[in-house]
Amino acid sequence: DVQLQASGGGLVQAGGSLRLSCAASGFTFGDYNIGWFRQAPGKEREFVAGITWTGSGTYYSDSVNGRFVISRDNAKKTVYLQMNSLKPEDTAVYYCGRPNERYGFVSKDYRDFVDWGQGTLVTVSS
């Protein structure tokens, strides 16, 4: 079974940092792009960052560009999201996702992702 286990969330003050991890199993990890999305209460799930299957390409939403860094370790089957200069508006449940297709471009549409982790809550206080 495909499993994505997100962890690393917590409560942090504005300006602080957190590092999220997404540990994968049950599929050929190195063949797939991985995306991080987030969902705040009452809002649609939104793209945060994505990384290509090789790790050579990274993509960010405008709201986090310059503050967040996505990376992956294919040997450990894990994707990371380093979040710096956190703001209260970053508060959400963060999910990592695997798209339906191997390789290809990094989609920013959550509907292209078929497997999700359970999510990890990030709360940024002002």
N, C-alpha and C positions, 0 to 999 in steps of 0.2 A: 504494500500500500504506500502511496505517496504521502509523505509527511513533511510539513514545514513547521518548525518550532521556533517561534519568535520569543525573544527575551531581552531584558535590559532596561525596560521602562521603569519609571518611578516618578517621584516628586522632586522638582528642581526649581530653584529661583531663576527669575529672568536673568539672562546673561550667562547662565551655566551651561554645562555640557552633559551629554549622555551618549553612550554607545550601545546601539541595538545590534543584536545578532539574530540570524535566521539560519538554523541548522536543518539541513535537508536529508531525506533518505527515501528509498523506494523508487528512485529513477536515476538515469544517467545525468548527474548534476551538471557536468561539464558541457552538455549539449544544449543547455537552456539559458536564455536570458532570465534575469530575475528582477522583479520590481518591488519597490516599497510604496505602499499607499497609506493613507490615513483617513480616518473618518471621525468627525466631531459629531456630537449629539445633534440630531435633526438635519444633518447635512449629508450630501452624497459622498461616497468614497472618492478621494482625489489622489492623483498621481503625485508622488514626492520625488522619487529617484529611481533610475533603472540602470542596469549594467548588462553588457553583452556577455555571451557565453564564454568568451575568452578573457573578459575583464578589460579589454582594450578600449572599450567605449563606455562612457558614462553620461547620463542625462539627468537633468534636474528641472523641477518646476521653478518658475521665476521667483516664487516666494521663499525658496530655500537655497537658491543658487548663491554660492559664495559662503554659505554657512554650514551646509551639510556635505559630507563626502561619503560616497558609496564605494565599497570594495568587496572583493571576494577572494576566497582561498579554495580553489577547486580540490586540493588534496584533503582539506578538512570538510568539504561540502558545506561551506558556510559563507553567507553574505553578511556584511556589516554595514551599518549606517552610523557614522560619526556625526553627531549633531552638536554644533557649537553655537554660541550666541543665541541661545533659545529665547523665544518670545512667548508671552501668554497665548498668542494666536496659534502657536504650534501644539497646543493642548489637543490631544485626540488619542484614539486607539490606532496604533500603527500595525499594519499587516504586511507580510511579505507574500508574494505571489509568484506562481509559475504559469507561464502562458501555455496555450494549447499547442503551439507549433515550436519545433526545435529551431535553433539558429535564427536567422532573419533579423529584422529590425526590432528595436525596443519600443513596444507599444506603451502609450500613455493612457489607454482606455482600459478601465478595470474589467470591461466585458470580454476582453481578449484573454483574461487569466482564468484558469479553470481550477487551480488548486491554491488554497490559502492556508496560512498558519492561523493559530487561534487569536492572534493579536496581542499586543502588549501596550498597556496604558502609559502615556506620557502626560504628566501634568506640570505645567509651568506656572508658577505663582509670580505675581507682580510685586 
